[in-house]
Amino acid sequence: MFLWIGSAILIFLLTLVINAVRLTSKQQQFSPLSIKVDTPNAIQRFAGTIHFQTIFDNRSKECDGSLFLALHQYLQKTFPLLHRTLKQEVINQYSLLYQWAGKSSELPPILLMSHLDVVPIEPQTEDQWQYPPFSGAVENGFVWGRGTLDFKTGAAAIMESIEMLLQEGFQPERTIYLALGHDEETGGTHGGFQIAKYLETQKIYFEYILDEGIPIIQGMIPGISLPIAPVSIAEKGFVNIRLTVQTEGGHASTPPARTALGILSTAIHDLESHQMPIQWASPIPEMFTYLSPEMPFRYRLVFSNLWLFKPLIQYQLSKSPPTNALLRTTMAATMMSGGVKENILPQKASAVINCRILPQDSIQEVLEHIRRTVQNSQVEIQILHGPSSEPSEITNLDTRSLRILQRTIGQIYPNTIFTPALLVGTTDSRHYHNLTDNTFRFSPWLVNQEDLYRIHGVNERISIQAYEQCVQFYYQLLFNSAQ
């Protein structure tokens, strides 16, 4: 009996080890390229875009249009060859669409995306900025200011790369489009959505679309020291759900057993305690298929034997908010209101639940989960009026377009690990789902963990080297894609 048990244990352990050994790398080796960029002048051109406080106010559905128009004029002056060569359309007053005609009308075009708007500065934080938030200061090896990471970098770097290619006399075989929305940060209804609608009327279908996404990260995945380039092949949807409780109110000196705020707080607690279930679903398995072969042996042992270790992996990933968001549709209470005076019982209390939806779920399923969880007739549950979006489709990995992206990343960022990924935020690309089967989201620059938290925060900045490589990336991507 002991012999049989020992043999079974040995076979079990050998199976685990063999599976780990059989893991093969998905990475490809590409010859690194050296692309000459006029970096000092390119940096000054980019820094100039930061001066414009292009903030779209979603509450009033208005913005200071003069600032967007001034930025348009700045771009025309700064990138003269591009504006003389490419066809330009102004969409809904402040968004821009460019067309660089290719030699062949039979090849499907490509679309690169960015946006001109930025988020506002949080009140009371201006004195915390090392340099004024709209200064575009170039100091200590960085460009500082709102939009340096999200996402004027993309707009300026794409234009810089096109200007370089035009100076060299390059003309693409296939047509290239550039779309720059003006209200991405508030949903893209007036910018990206209108551009997409216009392109649909023109019956244009793209080989692929590339929008902003996760930047190249380093030192954030246990067991991997090399930089990781996560190209998102899907993005989560989102919806805001309002919970409302109405009671009789009255004087606080004679309160009922449950006040409106108390009932509402219980509902929120129930939702936090009963989150939507974990799903080991695309593109997360694909992501770890690319990452696990690059990990130390102990991690390979675990990820190559999901039949045994998947519950453990899911448990560990769910303990960290960033990785938990990859595995489930999340719900977070973000706003709460009720009451006008400390001694008056509120007649009405409400809260907003921000939900980020996995590609395998839907807005309706989220709504049904909340209703099942709360189960209190005193709590009214309804979708909040405003922007919402179903999750995106998942782009196929086996496409020419993704191989071009992987090759370009390898050429500009050697010794970087490429992986498909899920974007937990949202981008303007969701408005373009009818225009291509291949949508990717990627921000082509390397950031450390400290700078990652500067996005939408204080002291937003990008290093000069990172911006230079961003220009090189778009230059090479256009060259590789235009064939």
C-alpha positions in Angstrom: 0.0 0.0 0.0 2.8 2.4 0.9 4.5 1.6 -2.4 1.4 2.4 -4.3 0.9 5.7 -2.4 4.5 6.6 -2.9 4.3 5.9 -6.6 1.1 8.0 -6.9 2.7 10.9 -5.1 5.8 10.6 -7.4 3.7 10.5 -10.5 1.7 13.5 -9.2 4.8 15.6 -8.6 6.4 14.6 -11.9 3.2 15.7 -13.7 3.4 19.1 -12.1 7.1 19.5 -13.0 6.7 18.2 -16.6 3.9 20.7 -17.2 6.1 23.5 -15.9 9.0 22.4 -18.0 6.8 22.2 -21.1 5.7 25.9 -20.8 7.1 27.6 -23.9 7.7 31.3 -24.3 5.4 33.3 -26.4 7.9 36.1 -26.8 9.7 36.8 -30.1 13.1 38.4 -30.7 13.3 41.4 -32.9 16.3 43.4 -33.9 16.2 46.7 -32.0 16.0 49.9 -34.1 17.7 53.2 -33.6 15.4 56.0 -34.9 16.8 59.5 -34.8 14.4 62.0 -33.1 15.1 65.7 -32.8 14.4 65.3 -29.1 15.1 68.8 -27.7 12.8 70.4 -30.3 10.2 67.6 -30.1 10.0 68.0 -26.3 9.4 71.8 -26.7 6.7 71.1 -29.3 5.0 68.6 -26.9 5.4 70.9 -23.9 3.6 73.6 -25.8 0.4 71.5 -25.9 0.3 71.3 -22.1 -0.2 75.1 -21.8 -3.8 74.8 -23.1 -6.3 74.1 -20.3 -8.5 72.0 -22.5 -11.0 70.8 -19.9 -14.5 69.7 -21.0 -17.2 70.3 -18.3 -19.5 67.3 -18.4 -22.0 68.9 -16.1 -22.8 71.9 -18.3 -21.9 70.0 -21.5 -19.8 73.0 -22.4 -16.2 73.9 -22.5 -14.1 77.0 -23.1 -14.0 76.4 -26.9 -11.4 79.2 -27.4 -8.8 77.0 -25.7 -9.5 74.0 -27.9 -9.4 76.3 -31.0 -6.2 77.8 -29.8 -4.7 74.3 -29.4 -5.8 73.5 -33.0 -4.0 76.6 -34.2 -0.9 75.6 -32.2 -0.9 72.2 -33.8 -1.2 73.7 -37.3 1.7 76.0 -36.7 3.8 73.3 -34.9 3.3 70.5 -37.5 3.2 72.3 -40.8 4.0 69.4 -43.1 1.3 67.3 -41.6 -1.3 70.0 -42.0 -0.3 70.7 -45.6 -0.4 67.0 -46.6 -3.2 65.4 -44.6 -6.8 66.0 -45.1 -8.3 67.6 -41.9 -11.9 67.5 -40.7 -13.2 69.4 -37.6 -15.9 67.3 -35.9 -18.4 68.9 -33.6 -16.4 72.1 -33.4 -13.5 70.8 -31.3 -12.5 67.3 -32.3 -10.1 66.6 -35.1 -9.9 63.9 -37.7 -7.0 63.5 -40.1 -6.6 61.4 -43.2 -3.2 60.5 -44.7 -4.1 59.0 -48.1 -2.2 55.8 -49.0 -1.1 54.7 -52.4 -3.6 51.8 -52.5 -7.3 52.2 -52.0 -7.8 48.5 -51.8 -5.9 48.1 -48.5 -8.1 48.7 -45.4 -6.9 51.8 -43.5 -5.7 52.0 -39.9 -6.8 54.5 -37.2 -4.6 55.9 -34.4 -6.5 57.7 -31.5 -5.8 60.1 -28.8 -7.6 63.0 -27.1 -7.1 66.7 -26.6 -9.0 67.2 -23.3 -7.6 66.6 -19.8 -9.1 66.3 -16.4 -9.2 69.3 -14.1 -6.9 70.0 -11.2 -8.4 68.9 -7.9 -9.3 72.0 -5.8 -6.8 72.8 -3.0 -4.0 70.8 -4.7 -2.4 73.5 -6.9 0.2 74.3 -4.3 1.2 70.7 -4.2 2.5 70.7 -7.7 6.2 71.0 -8.1 5.7 73.0 -11.2 2.4 74.8 -12.3 0.0 72.1 -13.7 -0.3 73.8 -17.1 3.2 75.1 -17.4 4.6 72.2 -19.5 7.9 72.8 -17.6 10.9 70.8 -18.9 12.9 70.2 -15.7 15.0 67.4 -14.2 14.6 65.1 -17.2 10.8 65.3 -17.2 8.0 67.3 -18.9 5.5 68.3 -16.2 1.8 69.1 -16.4 -1.7 67.9 -16.8 -1.9 65.7 -19.9 1.7 64.5 -20.0 0.5 61.0 -19.2 -3.2 61.2 -20.2 -3.1 61.8 -23.1 -1.8 64.7 -25.0 1.4 62.6 -25.2 -0.3 60.4 -27.7 -1.6 63.3 -29.9 1.8 65.1 -30.0 3.9 61.9 -30.5 1.7 60.7 -33.3 1.9 64.1 -35.0 5.7 64.3 -34.4 6.2 60.8 -36.0 4.0 61.7 -39.1 6.0 65.0 -39.5 9.2 63.0 -39.4 8.0 60.5 -42.0 6.8 63.3 -44.3 10.2 65.1 -44.0 11.7 61.8 -45.3 9.3 61.7 -48.2 7.5 58.6 -47.0 4.0 57.8 -48.3 2.1 54.9 -46.9 0.6 52.1 -49.0 -2.5 52.1 -46.9 -4.5 55.1 -45.7 -3.8 56.3 -42.1 -6.4 58.1 -40.0 -5.8 60.1 -36.8 -8.7 60.8 -34.5 -8.4 63.4 -31.6 -11.5 63.7 -29.5 -12.2 66.6 -27.2 -14.3 65.1 -24.3 -12.8 61.6 -23.7 -12.5 62.2 -20.0 -16.2 62.8 -19.7 -17.4 60.0 -21.9 -16.6 61.0 -25.4 -20.2 61.6 -26.3 -19.5 64.9 -28.1 -16.1 64.0 -29.5 -15.1 60.3 -30.1 -18.7 59.2 -30.6 -19.3 61.9 -33.2 -16.1 61.0 -35.0 -17.1 57.4 -35.1 -20.6 58.3 -36.4 -19.0 60.4 -39.1 -16.7 57.5 -40.2 -19.6 55.1 -40.3 -21.5 57.4 -42.7 -18.3 57.2 -44.9 -18.5 53.4 -44.7 -14.9 53.2 -43.6 -13.7 49.9 -42.1 -10.3 49.7 -40.4 -7.6 47.0 -40.4 -7.1 48.0 -36.7 -7.7 50.8 -34.3 -5.1 51.7 -31.6 -6.2 53.9 -28.6 -4.6 54.7 -25.3 -4.3 52.0 -22.7 -1.9 50.6 -20.1 1.7 51.9 -20.4 4.8 49.7 -20.2 5.2 48.7 -16.5 8.2 47.3 -14.6 8.5 45.7 -11.2 4.8 45.4 -10.6 4.3 41.7 -11.4 5.8 39.3 -8.9 8.6 37.2 -10.3 9.1 39.4 -13.5 11.8 42.0 -13.4 11.7 42.9 -17.2 9.4 45.6 -18.4 5.9 44.3 -19.5 4.0 45.8 -22.4 0.3 45.0 -21.9 -1.7 45.5 -25.1 -5.4 45.4 -24.1 -7.5 43.4 -26.4 -10.7 44.2 -24.5 -12.0 46.8 -22.1 -14.5 46.7 -19.3 -17.9 48.3 -19.6 -19.3 50.6 -17.0 -22.6 51.8 -15.5 -23.6 53.9 -12.5 -26.4 52.6 -10.4 -28.3 54.9 -8.0 -29.7 53.5 -4.7 -32.4 55.7 -3.2 -34.3 55.4 0.1 -37.2 57.6 1.1 -38.7 57.7 4.6 -41.0 60.0 6.6 -38.1 61.9 8.2 -38.8 63.8 11.4 -36.9 65.0 14.4 -33.7 63.3 15.3 -34.6 63.2 19.0 -37.2 60.5 18.2 -35.7 58.3 15.5 -37.2 55.1 14.1 -35.3 51.9 14.3 -33.9 52.4 10.8 -33.3 55.8 9.2 -33.0 56.4 5.5 -29.2 56.6 5.8 -29.1 53.4 7.9 -31.1 51.5 5.4 -28.9 52.8 2.6 -25.7 51.9 4.5 -26.9 48.4 4.9 -27.6 48.1 1.2 -24.0 49.3 0.4 -22.6 46.9 3.0 -24.4 44.0 1.4 -23.1 44.9 -2.0 -19.5 45.2 -0.7 -19.9 41.8 1.1 -21.4 40.1 -2.0 -19.4 41.1 -5.0 -20.0 39.6 -8.3 -18.3 36.2 -8.8 -14.7 35.7 -10.0 -14.4 34.6 -13.6 -11.3 33.1 -15.1 -12.2 34.2 -18.5 -10.6 35.8 -21.6 -8.4 37.7 -21.8 -7.0 36.8 -18.4 -6.0 33.2 -19.2 -4.3 34.5 -22.4 -2.4 37.1 -20.4 -0.9 34.5 -18.0 -0.1 32.2 -21.0 2.2 35.0 -22.1 3.5 36.0 -18.7 4.0 32.7 -16.9 6.8 31.3 -19.1 8.9 34.4 -18.2 8.4 33.8 -14.4 10.7 31.8 -12.0 10.1 28.1 -11.9 7.9 28.2 -8.8 5.5 30.4 -10.6 5.6 28.4 -13.7 4.8 25.3 -11.7 1.6 27.0 -10.4 0.4 28.5 -13.7 1.1 25.4 -15.8 -1.1 23.4 -13.5 -4.3 25.4 -13.4 -6.3 22.2 -13.0 -4.9 22.1 -9.4 -3.9 25.7 -8.5 -6.5 27.9 -10.2 -8.5 28.4 -7.0 -5.3 29.4 -5.2 -4.3 31.8 -8.0 -7.8 33.4 -8.0 -7.7 33.8 -4.3 -4.3 35.5 -4.3 -5.2 37.8 -7.2 -8.5 38.8 -5.6 -6.6 40.1 -2.5 -5.1 43.0 -4.5 -7.5 45.7 -5.9 -5.7 46.0 -9.3 -5.7 42.3 -10.0 -9.1 41.7 -8.4 -10.5 44.1 -11.0 -9.2 41.8 -13.7 -11.2 38.8 -12.4 -14.6 40.2 -11.7 -17.1 42.9 -12.4 -16.5 45.4 -9.6 -18.9 47.6 -7.7 -17.8 50.6 -5.7 -19.9 53.1 -3.7 -18.5 56.5 -4.9 -21.1 59.1 -3.9 -23.6 59.3 -1.0 -26.0 62.1 0.0 -28.8 62.6 2.5 -29.7 65.1 5.2 -29.6 68.9 5.5 -29.2 69.4 9.3 -27.7 67.4 12.1 -31.0 67.2 14.1 -33.3 66.4 11.2 -33.9 62.8 9.9 -33.4 62.8 6.1 -36.5 62.0 4.2 -34.3 60.9 1.3 -30.9 59.4 1.0 -29.1 58.2 -2.1 -25.8 56.6 -3.2 -24.1 55.9 -6.5 -22.5 52.6 -7.2 -19.9 52.7 -10.0 -19.7 49.3 -11.7 -17.0 48.1 -14.1 -18.1 45.2 -16.2 -16.2 42.2 -17.4 -16.6 41.3 -21.1 -18.5 38.2 -20.0 -21.1 40.2 -18.1 -23.6 43.0 -19.1 -25.3 46.0 -17.6 -28.5 44.0 -17.2 -26.7 41.3 -15.3 -25.1 43.8 -13.0 -28.5 45.4 -12.3 -30.0 42.0 -11.5 -27.2 41.1 -9.2 -27.7 44.3 -7.2 -31.4 43.7 -6.9 -30.8 40.1 -5.7 -28.3 41.3 -3.2 -30.1 44.2 -1.7 -33.5 42.6 -1.5 -35.2 45.5 0.2 -38.3 47.1 -1.2 -37.4 50.4 0.6 -34.3 50.7 -1.7 -35.1 52.0 -5.2 -32.5 50.7 -7.7 -32.1 52.4 -11.1 -29.5 53.1 -13.7 -28.2 56.6 -13.3 -28.8 58.9 -16.3 -25.6 59.6 -18.1 -22.8 57.8 -20.0 -22.7 54.0 -19.7 -21.2 51.3 -21.9 -21.4 47.6 -22.3 -18.0 45.8 -22.2 -16.1 45.6 -25.5 -15.7 42.6 -27.7 -12.5 40.7 -27.3 -10.0 41.0 -30.2 -8.7 37.8 -31.7 -5.0 37.2 -30.8 -4.2 35.5 -34.1 -4.2 38.6 -36.4 -1.7 40.4 -38.5 -2.5 43.6 -36.6 -1.5 42.2 -33.3 1.7 40.7 -34.7 2.6 44.2 -36.1 2.1 45.7 -32.6 4.2 43.0 -31.0 7.0 43.5 -33.6 7.0 47.2 -33.1 7.2 46.9 -29.4 10.0 44.5 -29.7 11.9 46.8 -32.1 11.6 49.9 -29.9 11.6 48.3 -26.5 13.9 45.3 -26.7 13.9 42.8 -23.7 10.3 43.8 -23.0 7.6 41.1 -22.4 4.6 41.5 -24.6 1.2 40.3 -23.4 -2.5 40.7 -24.2 -4.4 42.3 -21.4 -7.7 43.6 -20.2 -8.2 47.4 -19.7 -10.3 48.0 -16.5 -10.9 51.6 -17.5 -12.7 52.9 -20.6 -11.5 54.7 -23.7 -13.1 56.4 -26.7 -12.4 53.3 -28.7 -15.6 51.8 -27.4 -17.5 54.1 -29.8 -15.8 52.5 -32.8 -16.8 48.9 -32.3 -18.7 48.9 -35.6 -15.6 50.0 -37.6 -13.2 47.2 -37.0 -12.7 43.7 -35.6 -9.3 44.6 -34.2 -9.2 47.2 -31.4 -6.1 47.6 -29.2 -5.4 49.9 -26.3 -1.8 50.7 -25.4 0.2 53.7 -24.1 3.7 53.2 -25.6 6.0 54.5 -22.8 7.6 53.1 -19.8 6.5 54.3 -16.3 7.4 53.3 -12.8 4.8 52.6 -10.1 5.3 56.1 -8.6 4.5 57.9 -11.9 1.6 55.5 -12.6 -0.2 57.0 -9.7 0.4 60.5 -11.0 -2.2 59.9 -13.8 -5.1 62.3 -12.9 -3.1 63.2 -9.8 -0.7 65.7 -8.6 2.7 66.3 -10.4 1.7 64.4 -13.5 4.9 64.1 -15.6 6.6 62.0 -18.3 10.3 61.5 -18.7 12.1 63.0 -21.8 13.4 59.5 -22.6 9.9 58.0 -22.4 8.5 60.6 -24.8 11.3 60.1 -27.2 10.6 56.4 -27.3 6.9 57.1 -27.7 7.7 59.1 -30.9 9.9 56.3 -32.1 7.1 53.7 -31.4 4.5 55.6 -33.5 7.1 56.2 -36.2 7.9 52.5 -36.5 4.3 51.4 -36.1 3.2 53.6 -39.0 6.1 52.2 -41.1 5.3 48.6 -40.2 1.5 49.1 -40.6 1.5 51.1 -43.8 2.7 48.3 -46.0 
